[in-house]
Amino acid sequence: MKKIVTILGARPQFVKAAVLSRVIQKYNEIEEVIIHTGQHYDQNMSDIFFEEMQIPKPKYNLQINGLRHGAMTGQMLEKIEEILVEEKPDIVVIYGDTNSTLAGALAAKKLHIKVVHIEAGLRSFNMKMPEEINRIMTDRISDLLLCPTDAAVENLKNEGFENMDVIFEKSGDIMKDAVEYYSTLSEEKSSVVEDLDLEKGNFVLATIHRQENTDDIEKLKEIFKSLEEINSKCEVVIPLHPRTKKILAEHDLMFQMTAIEPVGYFDMLELLKNCKMVLTDSGGLQKEAFFNQKPCIIAREETEWTELVSNGFAKLVGSDLEKILTAFYDFSEENLDFSMNLFGENVGETIYQSILKL
Ligand code: UD1
C-alpha cells in the first residue's frame, strides 16, 4: 500500500485537502497521514473546517504560528523533516502557496521523497508577495505538478519545465469539487443568511487579508472606505481575518458595515450563493465566486486567475476607491453568463489517478 503524507496548515488548504482525502478514503488503497503545521489554529480558522468537511484528524499538529516568515518556515521545515524520517512515506502532497507548502516541499525533496504540488504553475509575477516566492520555489522542486488551469500550464512551459525530469499537467481546480460536493450540505446546515438577516441577492460579500493590503495602512483605509461607500447602497458583509482585525484595531479604525468573525466553509458557501457580488483579495474566493455564478471585484493589482478577468467575470481594481466603486456599479448593471468551463471536471478523481501513477 502506498503511503502519502499530506501537509497543510492554512484555511484554503483544508478545503482542498478535504476533496482528495475523500477520494483516498473511497478507494482505500493508499494510506494517508496528515501533518497540520498549525499555521492557522483558531476554532473558526481551522477546527471548523475539519469538523464540517470531515477531514481525517491530523496525526501531527506542529502548532507553529504567529511568527515571521523565516522563523515560521524554518521551524516547520525542521519538524516536518523529523516526521518524514519516521513515517517514510512514498509521496508528500502539498497544496497552494503558503509557508506550510514550501516547508513541506523542501523537507520532502531533501529526503528524496516524491513531491506532488496541487495548484502548481500559478503566478502573479509580483515577487513582493510571499505567496509568489513560495509558489516558484515549491514548483521547482516538485515531481508531479498538477495545474488548475491552462494558464498555469503555460506558465510552467515558459519557465522551461518541459526540459526538466518532472510531470506537469492540467488537473483542473480542486476547489471546484469542494463547492459542488459541499453545497447541498451547507444548505441544510448553515443558517448564516437568516441569522444575519441578509436580503438574498442583495448584499456584497467581502474578505481582505493579503499582506500587500494589510501592511500598507493607506491602502487598507482606502479599501475599507470603498466598502463603507458600497455599504451605503448595498449591505456589505465581511468576515474579518485575524490579521486584518488586529491592524484595524491597532489604528483605531472603524467602518460602517457588517463585520463578523471568520466563518466556516458551510457559512461561506451560503454567503456566496446568496450574495449579489464578491469583493476580495483572496485567491480562492475569486474562483468560489465564479463557481457560485457571482461577479468578483479583486482588490489587488494582479491575479493568478487571469481567465476570470479576461472573460469578464472579475475586475482587477487594486485599492483605488474610484475603481472599486466603478466596478461595483458596472457589475450591478451587467448580466453575466457563467456557463463557461474554465476549471475542469471531476478534479479530485483526476488528481488521485495521477498520484497513483507516480
Ligand atoms: C496565509 C497564506 C496565504 C493564504 C492565507 C489564507 C502564507 C505566506 N500566506 O496568510 O497565502 O491566502 O493564509 O488565509 O503562508 N492568525 C490568527 N489566528 C489564526 C490564523 C492566523 O490569529 O487562526 C494570525 C497570525 O498569528 C498572524 C496573522 O493572523 O498574525 C496572519 O496569519 P499568517 O499565518 O501569517 O498568514 P495569513 O495572512 O493567514
Residues whose N, C-alpha, C, O or C-beta is under 5 A from the ligand:
A	BS01	UD1	A10 R11 P12 Q39 H40 Y41 D42 M45 N65 G66 D97 T98 N99 P130 E131 H209 P242 R243
